[in-house]
Amino acid sequence: MTGPHVIVLGAGPAGVGAAWQLRRLERASVTVIEQQPVVGGNAGSFELNGHRLDYGSHRLHPACDPVILADIRRLLEGDLLDRPRHGRIRLRGRWIHFPLKPVDLLLRLDPGFAVGSMRDMALKPFRSLPATESFAGVLEASLGPTICRDFYFPYARKIWGHDPESLSAIQARRRVSAASFGKLVGKVLGQVPGFRRPGAGRFYYPVRGFGQISEAYARAAEDLGAAIRLETTVTGLTQPSGTGDPWSVEVEGPQGRETITGDYVWSTIPITLLARCMRGKVPDSVREAAGSIHYRAMLLIYLELPVDRFSEYDAHYFPGADTAMTRMSEPKNYAARQDPAGRTVLCAELPCSVDDERWNQSDKDLAQLVAADLASAGIPLPAAPVAVQTRRLRQAYPIYLEGYQEPFEALDAWASAQPRLLTLGRQGLFAHDNTHHALAMAYAAAACLGDTGFDQDRWAGYREVFRTHVVED
């Protein structure tokens, strides 16, 4: 086709979603560059001994835009399941259902926690505004000390590796969907017949694992002519030297080293990495900004057990400081799979830093850590694992430290000023967003590319919408 050539960096949901939309709308020819052997990024899936596993716990939430949800249903050809959420949280030594259910709260909630939370709710009108605009200040002013002390604050320390007082208030507003008593009560009542919100307590999940969503978009994009280059690493980017000149993207992959040229570069890779890949003169302030914002890494420890099921729950949450992991999921339960018979896999999530000692621990040591955590939580392994594997995600979550906005905005402004360069997706916009948010960004970007070029004003309007995204738990 005639028209511009868009080079998309990264084949996560935003990258393959953008590729498909661009080809479906016949807006551009597309080449997608992905360093991994499969698409999906952190939202991908892989095979292990006959099990289909995800990189952690993933769900497609009912909050997904209806147009995007309809596309996913069509692309998956009937493989999208509508499933009930059935998890639980260990809170002060007791297990309570998640999403929260009124009956479960009445019967299982620790009495001291219940009394403290009710007292905090009653005293909320008399609490003063937080002394500082921080994650800790916003949540404690909204929810009171009990819920913060026993749930949100220890969980925050584990997930992001910093004290809640040092985290930005934006982290609370973007990452905690029930950041007030009113919202918390609404979530609980949303599980009750008569008060139930559409989609409450349910999620969508593909038959072949969460990565099937990205795989379906990628396959559909290729069917329409997009080129998806896997196991190919971006080694350098050179900006257009003149108005009509192309971008040059240096890559290294199965075909060796080569340079791909295109009219546009749409980057879904971490914005910090994008800055480091740029050839030519990059202002020192931009390089400093790239070194001043950080991502939290994640260890995923997969234990294969010689049993049909470990438990009835899809996910267990561990907010307390007495365990190292934050969440453990059982993939079989997400898709109600029966195969492989007599075996199941647990996936434990252990946030860390790439500088931590844990990052380089052996699979055996990490498996022992998970087993010890489960035993201390009162749900010991029923048998020794028959296999253990780990996966390491370097950029699992953005860390919103106090003052992070200044270096991010410097990076964002620099990227936005480059001719025909666009950053989008969770990594590209340093956002916590869910998969349905990333796909919404992809659709929005494709809608902005027309016969006269890319509509920056329209994209700026979409960016304002993206800033209102709140992560679904």
C-alpha positions in Angstrom: 0.0 0.0 0.0 1.0 3.6 -0.4 1.2 5.8 2.7 3.5 6.1 5.7 5.5 3.2 7.3 5.1 3.0 11.0 7.8 1.1 13.0 6.3 -0.1 16.3 8.8 -0.9 19.1 7.5 -3.6 21.4 4.9 -6.3 20.8 2.9 -6.1 24.0 -0.9 -5.3 23.9 -0.3 -1.7 22.9 2.2 -2.6 20.2 0.2 -5.4 18.5 -3.1 -3.6 19.1 -1.7 -0.5 17.3 -0.4 -2.7 14.4 -3.7 -4.3 13.9 -5.7 -1.1 14.0 -3.3 0.7 11.6 -3.6 -2.1 9.1 -7.4 -2.6 9.6 -8.0 1.1 9.0 -5.5 1.0 6.1 -3.6 4.0 7.7 -0.1 2.7 7.2 2.3 -0.2 6.6 3.6 -1.6 9.8 6.7 -3.3 11.1 6.7 -4.4 14.8 10.1 -5.0 16.5 10.1 -7.4 19.6 13.2 -8.7 21.4 11.4 -11.7 22.9 10.5 -14.9 20.9 6.8 -14.4 21.5 4.4 -11.4 21.6 2.6 -10.2 24.7 5.4 -8.6 26.8 4.6 -8.8 30.5 1.0 -9.8 29.5 2.2 -12.8 27.5 2.0 -16.6 28.1 4.3 -19.5 27.7 4.3 -23.4 27.9 5.8 -25.4 30.8 5.4 -29.2 30.8 2.0 -29.1 29.2 0.7 -26.1 31.3 -0.2 -22.8 29.7 1.2 -20.1 32.1 1.1 -16.3 32.2 3.7 -13.8 33.5 2.0 -13.4 36.8 -1.7 -12.9 37.4 -3.7 -11.2 34.6 -7.4 -10.7 33.9 -9.3 -8.8 31.3 -11.7 -6.6 33.3 -15.3 -5.8 32.5 -14.3 -2.1 32.5 -12.8 -2.7 29.0 -14.2 -0.4 26.3 -17.2 -2.3 24.6 -15.7 -1.7 21.2 -12.3 -3.2 22.2 -14.1 -6.1 24.0 -16.1 -6.9 20.9 -12.9 -7.0 18.9 -11.2 -9.3 21.4 -14.2 -11.6 21.3 -14.1 -11.7 17.5 -10.4 -12.2 17.3 -10.4 -15.0 19.9 -13.3 -16.8 18.0 -15.2 -17.9 21.1 -12.1 -18.5 23.3 -12.9 -15.7 25.8 -14.4 -17.0 29.0 -16.6 -15.1 31.4 -15.3 -16.2 34.9 -16.2 -15.4 38.5 -13.5 -13.9 40.6 -12.6 -16.1 43.5 -9.5 -15.0 45.4 -8.7 -14.3 49.0 -6.5 -12.0 51.1 -4.6 -12.9 54.2 -5.3 -10.1 56.7 -4.0 -10.2 60.3 -3.7 -14.0 60.1 -7.2 -14.6 58.6 -8.4 -15.3 55.1 -11.2 -13.2 53.6 -12.7 -13.4 50.2 -11.5 -11.1 47.4 -13.4 -9.3 46.0 -14.8 -8.4 49.4 -18.2 -10.0 50.2 -20.4 -8.7 53.1 -21.0 -12.1 54.6 -17.4 -13.0 54.5 -16.4 -9.8 56.2 -18.9 -10.4 59.0 -17.8 -14.0 59.6 -14.1 -13.9 59.0 -12.7 -10.4 59.5 -10.5 -10.0 62.5 -12.6 -8.2 65.2 -9.8 -5.7 66.0 -9.5 -4.8 62.4 -13.3 -4.5 62.0 -13.6 -2.2 65.1 -10.7 -0.1 64.1 -12.0 0.4 60.6 -15.4 1.3 61.8 -13.9 3.8 64.2 -11.8 5.3 61.5 -14.9 5.6 59.3 -16.8 7.4 62.0 -13.9 9.8 62.7 -13.2 10.6 59.1 -15.1 14.0 59.2 -12.9 15.1 62.0 -9.5 14.1 60.5 -7.3 16.9 59.3 -6.0 17.1 55.8 -2.7 15.2 55.3 0.4 17.2 56.2 2.0 16.2 52.9 0.6 15.1 49.5 2.0 11.6 49.6 0.6 8.0 49.0 0.6 7.6 52.8 -1.1 11.0 53.5 -3.8 10.6 50.9 -4.8 7.1 51.9 -4.6 7.7 55.7 -6.8 10.8 55.4 -9.3 8.8 53.3 -9.3 5.4 54.9 -7.9 5.9 58.3 -4.9 4.3 60.1 -6.3 0.8 60.5 -6.7 -0.2 56.9 -3.5 1.6 56.0 -1.4 0.0 58.7 -2.6 -3.5 58.2 -3.1 -3.6 54.5 -2.1 -0.8 52.1 1.2 0.3 53.8 2.9 -3.1 54.2 1.7 -4.1 50.7 3.1 -0.9 49.3 6.5 -1.5 50.9 6.6 -4.9 49.3 5.4 -4.0 45.9 7.3 -0.8 45.3 10.2 -1.2 47.8 9.8 2.2 49.5 8.0 3.6 52.5 4.5 4.9 51.7 5.5 8.3 52.9 8.1 8.5 50.1 5.6 7.6 47.4 3.7 10.1 45.3 0.0 10.8 46.0 -0.5 10.0 42.3 0.4 6.4 43.2 -2.6 6.2 45.5 -5.0 7.9 43.0 -3.9 5.8 40.0 -3.2 2.5 41.7 -5.8 2.2 44.5 -9.3 2.0 43.1 -11.0 1.9 46.5 -9.2 5.0 47.9 -12.1 6.1 50.1 -14.7 4.6 52.4 -17.4 5.4 49.9 -15.6 3.6 47.1 -14.8 0.7 49.4 -18.4 0.3 50.5 -19.5 0.6 46.9 -17.2 -2.3 46.0 -18.6 -4.5 48.8 -22.2 -3.7 47.9 -21.4 -4.3 44.3 -21.2 -8.0 45.1 -24.8 -8.1 46.6 -27.8 -9.0 44.5 -29.9 -5.9 43.9 -26.8 -3.7 44.2 -24.6 -5.6 41.9 -22.8 -3.5 39.3 -22.4 -4.8 35.8 -19.4 -7.1 35.7 -18.8 -7.0 39.4 -17.0 -10.0 40.7 -16.3 -11.3 37.2 -13.5 -11.2 34.7 -12.7 -12.3 31.2 -10.0 -14.8 30.5 -8.8 -16.6 27.3 -8.9 -20.4 27.1 -5.2 -20.5 26.1 -3.9 -18.1 28.7 -3.8 -14.3 28.9 -1.2 -14.0 26.2 -3.7 -15.3 23.7 -5.1 -11.8 23.5 -1.9 -10.4 22.2 -1.3 -13.4 20.0 -4.7 -12.9 18.3 -4.0 -9.2 17.6 -0.6 -10.1 16.2 -1.9 -12.9 14.0 -4.7 -10.6 12.7 -2.2 -7.8 12.0 0.0 -10.2 10.1 -3.0 -11.4 8.1 -3.5 -7.8 7.0 0.1 -7.4 6.0 2.0 -6.2 9.1 5.5 -7.6 9.6 6.3 -8.7 13.2 10.0 -9.3 13.8 10.5 -11.4 16.9 13.8 -12.0 18.7 15.0 -8.7 17.3 16.6 -6.1 19.6 16.7 -2.4 18.9 20.3 -1.2 19.2 19.9 2.4 18.0 17.5 5.1 16.7 18.5 7.9 14.4 16.1 10.9 14.0 15.1 12.3 10.6 17.7 14.9 9.5 15.1 16.8 7.4 11.4 17.2 7.1 10.9 14.4 4.6 13.6 12.1 5.8 12.8 8.8 7.6 13.7 7.4 11.0 16.4 4.8 11.0 16.1 2.0 13.5 19.1 -0.2 14.0 18.3 -3.8 15.0 20.0 -7.1 15.6 18.1 -10.4 15.2 18.1 -13.7 13.4 19.0 -12.0 10.1 22.0 -10.2 11.7 22.4 -6.5 12.0 20.4 -4.2 9.8 18.7 -0.8 9.6 15.0 -0.4 9.1 13.6 2.9 7.9 10.2 4.3 8.5 8.2 7.5 8.5 7.0 7.1 12.1 8.3 5.4 15.2 5.7 4.4 17.8 7.5 3.2 21.0 5.8 1.0 23.6 9.2 0.1 25.2 10.2 1.7 28.6 10.7 5.4 27.9 14.0 5.3 29.8 15.3 2.7 27.3 14.0 4.7 24.4 16.2 7.7 25.5 19.2 5.4 25.9 18.8 4.0 22.4 18.7 7.4 20.7 21.7 8.3 18.5 23.1 11.7 18.1 22.8 14.6 20.6 20.5 13.9 23.5 20.5 16.7 26.1 22.2 15.8 29.4 19.0 16.8 31.2 17.1 14.1 29.3 19.7 11.4 30.1 19.7 12.5 33.7 15.9 12.3 33.7 16.1 8.8 32.3 18.3 7.8 35.2 15.9 9.4 37.8 12.8 7.4 37.3 12.7 3.7 38.1 10.7 0.5 37.6 10.2 -2.3 40.2 11.3 -5.7 39.0 9.5 -8.9 39.6 10.5 -12.5 40.2 7.9 -15.1 39.1 8.5 -18.5 40.7 6.5 -21.4 39.2 6.1 -24.6 41.2 4.7 -27.6 39.5 2.9 -29.9 42.0 1.8 -33.5 41.6 -1.8 -32.8 42.4 -4.9 -31.8 40.4 -5.5 -28.6 42.4 -3.8 -26.8 45.2 -6.9 -24.9 46.2 -10.2 -23.6 44.9 -8.9 -20.0 44.6 -7.5 -18.3 41.6 -5.3 -16.0 43.5 -4.1 -15.5 47.1 -2.9 -12.0 48.3 -0.3 -11.5 51.0 -0.1 -7.9 52.1 1.7 -8.6 55.4 5.3 -8.1 56.1 5.6 -11.7 57.3 5.8 -13.1 53.8 8.1 -12.1 50.9 5.7 -12.7 48.1 2.7 -10.4 47.4 0.5 -12.8 45.4 0.2 -16.4 44.3 -2.0 -17.6 41.5 -3.0 -21.0 40.2 -3.4 -20.7 36.4 -5.6 -23.8 36.1 -8.3 -22.0 38.1 -8.4 -19.0 35.9 -9.6 -20.9 32.8 -11.2 -23.8 34.8 -8.8 -26.2 33.0 -8.7 -30.0 33.7 -5.5 -30.7 31.9 -2.9 -31.8 32.6 -4.5 -34.2 35.0 -2.8 -34.9 38.2 -0.6 -31.8 38.0 -1.0 -28.1 38.7 1.3 -25.0 38.8 1.5 -22.2 41.4 2.9 -18.8 40.3 4.4 -16.8 43.2 5.1 -13.1 42.6 8.1 -11.6 44.5 8.8 -7.9 43.8 12.4 -6.9 44.1 15.1 -4.8 42.5 17.6 -6.0 39.9 20.2 -4.9 42.5 18.7 -7.2 45.2 20.4 -10.4 46.3 17.1 -12.1 45.5 17.3 -11.2 41.8 20.2 -13.6 41.4 19.0 -16.4 43.7 18.8 -19.9 42.3 15.4 -21.5 41.4 15.9 -23.9 44.3 16.4 -21.2 46.9 13.4 -19.2 45.6 11.2 -22.3 45.7 12.2 -22.9 49.3 11.3 -19.2 50.1 7.9 -19.7 48.5 7.3 -23.0 50.4 8.2 -21.3 53.7 5.9 -18.4 53.0 3.0 -20.7 52.3 3.7 -22.8 55.4 3.7 -19.6 57.6 0.4 -18.6 56.0 -1.2 -21.9 57.0 -1.4 -23.3 53.4 1.6 -25.5 53.1 2.5 -27.3 49.9 0.8 -30.8 49.8 3.9 -32.3 48.2 7.4 -31.3 47.0 7.5 -29.6 43.6 8.3 -31.9 40.7 9.6 -28.9 38.7 10.6 -25.3 39.4 11.1 -22.5 36.9 11.5 -18.7 37.3 10.9 -15.7 35.1 12.4 -12.3 35.7 10.7 -9.1 34.7 12.9 -6.0 34.9 10.1 -3.5 34.4 7.0 -4.9 36.2 5.7 -1.7 37.9 6.7 2.0 37.6 7.7 3.5 40.9 6.1 6.9 41.6 8.4 8.4 44.2 7.7 11.9 45.4 8.9 14.2 42.7 9.0 11.6 39.9 6.8 13.9 37.8 9.6 16.3 37.0 12.0 13.8 35.4 9.2 11.9 33.7 7.7 15.1 32.3 11.2 16.1 31.0 11.5 12.7 29.2 7.9 12.9 27.9 8.4 16.5 26.6 11.6 15.5 24.9 10.0 12.5 23.3 7.0 14.5 22.2 9.2 17.1 20.5 10.9 14.5 18.3 9.5 14.5 14.7 7.0 11.7 14.1 7.9 9.8 17.4 5.1 8.6 19.6 5.2 6.9 23.0 2.3 4.9 24.2 1.4 1.9 26.4 2.2 1.1 30.0 5.9 1.2 29.5 6.0 4.1 27.1 3.9 6.3 29.3 5.3 5.0 32.6 1.8 4.0 33.7 0.3 1.3 35.9 -2.5 0.7 33.5 -4.3 -2.6 32.8 -4.3 -4.3 29.4 -7.6 -2.8 28.4 -6.1 0.7 29.0 -3.1 -0.2 26.9 -5.3 -1.3 24.1 -7.4 1.9 24.4 -4.1 3.8 23.9 -3.4 1.8 20.7 -6.8 2.4 19.2 -6.5 6.1 20.0 -3.1 6.4 18.4 -4.3 4.7 15.2 -7.4 7.0 15.1 -5.0 10.1 15.2 -3.1 9.0 12.0 -4.8 10.3 8.9 -4.2 11.4 5.3 -2.7 14.7 6.5 -0.4 13.2 9.1 -0.7 12.6 12.9 -3.2 14.8 14.7 -1.3 16.0 17.7 -4.1 18.0 19.2 -6.4 15.0 19.1 -3.7 12.9 20.7 -3.3 15.5 23.5 -7.0 15.1 24.2 -6.6 11.4 24.5 -3.6 11.8 26.8 -5.8 13.8 29.2 -8.2 10.8 29.2 -5.3 8.4 29.9 -4.4 10.4 33.0 -7.8 9.5 34.5 -7.2 5.7 34.3 -7.4 3.9 37.6 -6.0 0.4 37.8 -8.6 -2.3 38.3 -7.7 -4.6 41.2 
